[in-house]
């Protein structure tokens, strides 16, 4: 595996991770202890993750974009005993941050810094954990490795309106999903995973770290998504596969130059996190005819709910988000947890061996998650057809309620993305005194275009027979939509933005 500045063979990974694991044990880390790892997409993350697992501790990854408040909450909630991070990344001083918040996190005994030869702000170099000596003797000291039902991972949901929840997984819940995904994608030792998604998030960890490790393939990490750099990395390292948020694919399509870029090594691109709009899928088939674009739907509670595989009809990635793998059941349920009919919208729910054990230290929320039949509610709105194929149509909370009428933001967005003057779009609810809410569209125009609200309303109404009540009633032109590190639109920021603008306009009036 490589990250552009470092490389590790499987043998080097094993030795480095096991020597680090012995250092963790000697520092007092015991089976079941939680260890936070907040690192960029570096090979050091994989060393840390394997070391944590080998000493039977539990990995708690935190994305590098998180700062004091979120990090402090996760440290306290998980009861982390140690932290593995870096001195600085992206212009931010992580060592200083942890020094500042350690006072509120008394269970944290130690902080270790990757790629540092000296400590800083009370932290120690990660290299200080590496124990020398005969590896066979060190393995004896480590003792028995983790069992299939031992805790492996607590990954916190990227909550935007409430505190994140810790999804507690074992080796069994993780391994089921890894094997199913690798099989669905025909993954082999010849594959090289391209990993721009954060490895400290479920998507990146599963597809850029675990699938290559389980399958014997290679992996190339990209520190963070860079549309201009991505084609060169793919060509240089011979990348064959990737799983990213849908906007990453869209950005690459907008930037791709066939005279400059060589993507001939890529055999498939899996888009996750949001359904693939038909317009994006059709463009990808024209621009990247040799790359198979597939859809995947999952969440932190269960990393894979449904997906299209390499044997699927390509059109299914446009019209559905795939079907459940063997051993998994999916259903759309109503507000009482009862299944609705084929093709009817409901709360998309999952039952299968890839589901987390619980929300860590939150038994009440865990109990609320399940229906009487044992299905785990997702909070995503969608349908399941007679053939078992699922489609996400939006979030149950991503609904604009205009005078009692429920309007799906995703429905409007998918149609607007077919307009030639629109590069990207997001629709959110804005407050309205009379109707409660109305739809506001945030638009990233295509290069050289300047769409108007009237133009878009006419397009939706006249060319797509869209109901007048569903039309956006305000439009904001922006250079880019605010995205999380995993490529999801941060709609809470857009809702806050339009609410503040309406408030200011009211005051002026």
N, C-alpha and C positions, 0 to 999 in steps of 0.2 A: 504494500500500500504506500501511496505517495501523497504529498500535499503541496508539491511545488518547491519546497525547501528541504524536505527530509523524506526518507524512504525506509521501509522496514520489510524484511522477509518474514515469513511465518516463524522461522526458527528464531530470528532476532526478537520478534514480538514475544514469543513464549519465554525466552530467557529474561528479557528486560522486565516483563510483567511479573514473572514469578519471583525475581529478586526484589522487586518493589513490594510484592505481597508479603514477603518475609519481613521487610522493613516495617510495613503497616502492623503486622502481628507483634513485632518487638516493641512498637510504640504503644501497644495496648488495645489495638482494634481487635474485636472479637466477632464471632459469627452473629449476624443479625444487626450489627451496628450500621448506621447510615453514614455514607460519605458523599458529600456534595462535590460534583465535578463541574466546574464552569470554565470551559475552554472553547476556543475557536475550533474550526475544522482542521485540527492538527493530528498527526499520527500519535502525539502524546496522549490524546484523549483515549485512543484504543488501548494503549499501554495501561493507562489508569483504570479503564473499565475492566480489563481482564484481570488486573491486579486485585481490584476490589472484589470481583467475583471469586477469584481463587482463594481468598482468605475468608470466604463465605459471608462477607459483608454485603450491604445493599447499596446499589448505585442510585444516586439522586442527581440527575443531570439538570443544569440550569443554563438556559441560552445566554450568550454573552450580551444580548441587548438588555437584560434585566439589570436593574440598579438597586440602590439601597433598600427601598421599601419592599419590593418584591423579594429580593434576596434574603433580607432579614426575616420576612414572614416564613419563607420556605425553610430556612435554617431552624427557626424556632419550632415550626409545626412538625418537621420531620425528626427533630431531636438529633441533628447531625453531630457526629463526634469529630469529624475532620473535614477539611476542604482542600481540594486540588484545583488550582486556578493558574493564572499567569500574572506577571507584573503589570503589563499594559497591553491593550489591544484596541484598535480603532480610536486611538487618542484618549482612552479612558484608563485611569489608574485603578486596577482591581485590588492591588495590594493595599492601597490606601483605604479603599472602600471597606474591605474586610477588617482592617485595623479599627475603623470607625464603628462598625456594627458588632464587633465581637463582645463588647460589654453587655449587650442585650441578649447575647446567645451564649450563656455560660457552659452549655454542654459541648461547645466546640473547643477541643483541646489544642488542635494544631491546624495551621494553614501552610500549604506547600505550593511553591511556584514553579511551573514548568519552564524550561529553557532559561533558567537562571543559575549562575554559579555561586551566587551569594544571596542571603536572605534580605528582606526589606519589610519595614513596618511590622516587625514581629513575626513575619513569615519565614519559612525555611525553603531552601531549594528542593524541588522534587527529587533531584538526584541524591539527596542525603538519605533517602529511604532505600536506595539500591544497595543490597547486601552482597558482598563478594564471597567467594568460596565455591566448593564443588556443588553443582546444581543438584545432584542426587541427594546430597546431605541436606540441602535447603528444602527439597521436596518432603523429606522425612519430617523436618521441622514444621512445615506447613500442615502436615497431616491430611486428613480426608478432604476431598474436594466437595463442592456444593452438590446437593441432591436435587432431583428433578422438581421437588415440591418446595425447595428452599426459596425464600424471598430473593429476588434478583434486582428488581427495579421499582422505584417510585418516581413516576414521571408526572409532573404537575401540569394540569390543563392550562391553556393560555387564556384564562378568564379575563374578560374585559369589563364586566359590570359587577363582578363579585370576586372574592378571594379565590385563587386557583385551588383545585382539589387534587390531592395526590392519588394517582391511580397505581395501586400496588399489584405488581405482577411477579409471578414465579418463573423459574426456568421452563416449566411446562407450558404456561400460557404464552410465553414468548416463542418457544421453539415450535409450537404448533403453527403459528402464523408464519414464521420464517420458512418452514418447510413447504407450506402450501403456496406461498408467494414464489419461492424459487421454482417449484414444479410448474406453476401456471405460466411462468415466464421462460421456461426451458433454460434456466440458468445453469452454466457449466464452468469448468476451470478455464475456458477460453474467454470468458466475459471479463470486462473491465467496467466496474460501476463508476459513473460520473456522479460525484457527490457535492452539489452546491447547497443542498438543504442542510440546516444545522444538524450536526450529529448529536447534539444535546436535545433534539426534538425527536418524537417518535418516528417520523418519516425518515430522517437522516440516519438515525441509529439502526433501524430495521434494515433499510435498503442499501446503505453505504458501508455499514460495519458488519452486521450479523449475517446477512445473506452471503456476502463474499466469504466470510469466515466459515460458514457452514458448507459452502459449495466449493471452496478451494479456489475461488476466483480472485481477481485483483480489484483494487479500488483506488480512485484518485479523488482526493478531497479538494474542494475550492473553499477558501476561507469564508467568503460570502459571495452571493450572486453578483456577477458583473457581466452584463449583456455583451459588452465589447470583448471581454476576455474569454468568455465561455467557448466560442468556436475554436479558438487557438488551443485551449486546454484539451478539448475533445480530440483534436487532430494530433497533438503532441503525444498524448498518453494512450491513444488508440481506444478511447472509451466506446463501449458498445451498448450500454444500458443506462437509464437514469429514471428516477422517480422524483418529481418536483411538483410544486404547486402549479396550477394551470396558468397563472400570469407569467411564470418564467418562460413557458413555451410561447406564449403570445409575444413577449418582449423579444425573444430570439427570432421569431418570424418577422417582426418589424425591422430588425437589425441585419438579418442575413443577407450576405452578398455572395452569390455563387462564383463570382470571379475572384474572390479573396478567401472565402472560407471553405474548408473541406470537412464535411461531416460524414464521409463515406463509411467510416468505421461503425457508426451508430446503427443498431438494428431495431431498437424500440425506445419510445419515450412514454413513460406512464405519467399521466396528469392526475393529481390527487388534490384534495382540499376543497375543490369546487367542480361541478359538472363542466365538461368541455362544451362551450357554445358551438353550435353547428357551424357558424362562420369560421371559427378558429380551426375546427377539424378539417373543413374543406380546404382552407388555405394551406394547412400543413400537408395535405395529400398532394397538392400542386407543388409547393415549394420543396418539401422533403419526401419525394415519392418512394425512396428506399427505406424510410423510417416508419415503422408501424407505431401509430399513436393509440394508446390504450387508456381506459379510464379506471380509476380505483376509488373506492369509498371506504373510509375507516375513521377511527377516532382514537383518542388516548386510552379509552376504556377497553377497546378491542381494535387492534391496529388494522385489521382487515375485515370488513363486513362483506363487501362484494367487489368483484373486478372482472374486467374482460381479459381473456388470456390470448395467447398467440394463435389459438385455433378458432377464435371468435370471428363472426362476420364483422368486418371493419365498421359497418354502419351502426353496430350496437354501441360503440363508444360515443356516438352522437346522440342516440336516442335513449340510452340507458347508462347506468353506472355498473353494469355487469350483474353477475349472479353469485350466490353464495357458494363457497367451496364445499366439498363433501364433509359432512359432520357438523355443518352450521345451518341454522334456520334463521330466516329473516321474515319479518311481518310488519305491516303498517297497522297501528292500533289507534283506537279513538281515545277520548279523554278518560274513559273508564278502564283502559288497558285491554279492550276487546278488539280482536282483529276485524278490520274492515274488508270489504269485498275487493277482488282483483281490479287493479286500476284506480281504486279510490284512494284519495289522499289521507294520510294519517301520520302519526309519530313513528318513524322508522325504528324498528327494534331488532335486537340480536340475541340469539341463544347459541352458545357453542364453547368449545374448549379454549378458545383464544381470549376469552374475557378475563379481565382483571379479577382479583380475589375480592377487593373492596376499595372504597375510598379510605385511604389511610387515616386512622384515628377519627373517622366520621361515620359511625355506625348508622346514625339517623338518615344521612344522605344516601348511604348504601341501600338501606331498606326501601327508601322512596323510589329508587331507580328501577325496581323490578315490578313487572305485572304479576298477577296471580299465577300465570302460566310459566313464569320464570324468564320472560323476555326482558332485556335491558333496554329501556327507552333512551333514545339518542337526543331528543329535542329537535331533530331534523325532520322537516316535512317532506313527504314523498309518497310514492306508490310502488306496489309490487304487482306485476302482471301474472297471468295464468302460467307462463313459462318459468316464473321464478326470477325474472329480471327486475331489478330495482332502479328507481330514478329519484334522485334528490331534487326537489323543486324549490326548496328554501329552508329557512329556519322558522320554527314555530314562533320565535320571538322576532323574526325578520319579516314581520307583516305590518303593512300600513293599514290601520283601521280608520277608514274615511266614512264618517257618518254611519257606522255599523257595518260597512262593507269591508271584508278582508281582501287586501290586495297583496299579491306576492311580489316582493321586490325582485326576485330572481326572474320572474316571468317578463317584467319590463326590461330588465338588464339584457336578457338574452336576445330580445327583439331589437333593442337599440344597437347592440353590437353588430348587427347586420347592416347598419347604415354606413355608407362609404365615408362619411365625414367624422366617424367616431372611432378612436383607437381603443379606448377603455371607458367603462361606465360603472357607476354604483348608484343605487337608488336607496334612499333612507326616508324615514318618517320625519316630518317637521310638524311642530305643534300648530294647531289652528283652533281659535276660540269657538267657532261655530260647529265645525265638523269633527273636532278632536285631533285629527291628523290629516295631512296631505302628503303627497309624494314629491320629494325633491331629488333631482337627478344631478349627480356630479359627473362631469364629462371631461375626459382627456381627448381633445380633438386630434384627428389625424393631421399629419404635417401639412401646413398651408391652408387648413380648413378652419372655418369659424361658424359652426352650426348655431342656429337660434332655437329657442324653445318652441316657437311657432312651427318651424320647419320639422322638428322632431315629432311634435304632437300630430302634425298632418301626416307624417310618415306612418306613425303607429295607427292612427285612426283610419286613414284612407287606404293604405296598402296592406294592413294587417287586421282590419276590422276590429280594432281594439276599442273596448268600451270607453266612453268619454270619462266616466268616473275614475278609471284607472290611469288616466294620462298624468304624467308629471306636471305639476303646477308651478314649479320653479326650477331653474337650471343654474348651476354654478360651473363655469369653465375653470379647470385647474391644469397645471402642468403634469401632475402625477397624483395617483391615489395613495393615501397612506397605507402601507403594507406592514404586516408583521414580518419577522425574519423567515417565516415559512410561506410567505406570499399571500396570506389572507388579508382582505381589505379590512382595515380597522374602522368599522362603521360607527362605532361609538364616538370616534373623533369627528366624523362627518355630521352625525346627529347633533353633537355639541356645537359644532361650527355654525350650522344653519340656525340652531336655536338662538345662539348669541347674536347672529346677524339680524334675525327677526326682532329680537329684543332691542337692539340698537336702533333699528329702523322705526320701531314703535316710539322710542324715546324721542327721536328726532321729529317725528310727526307730531 
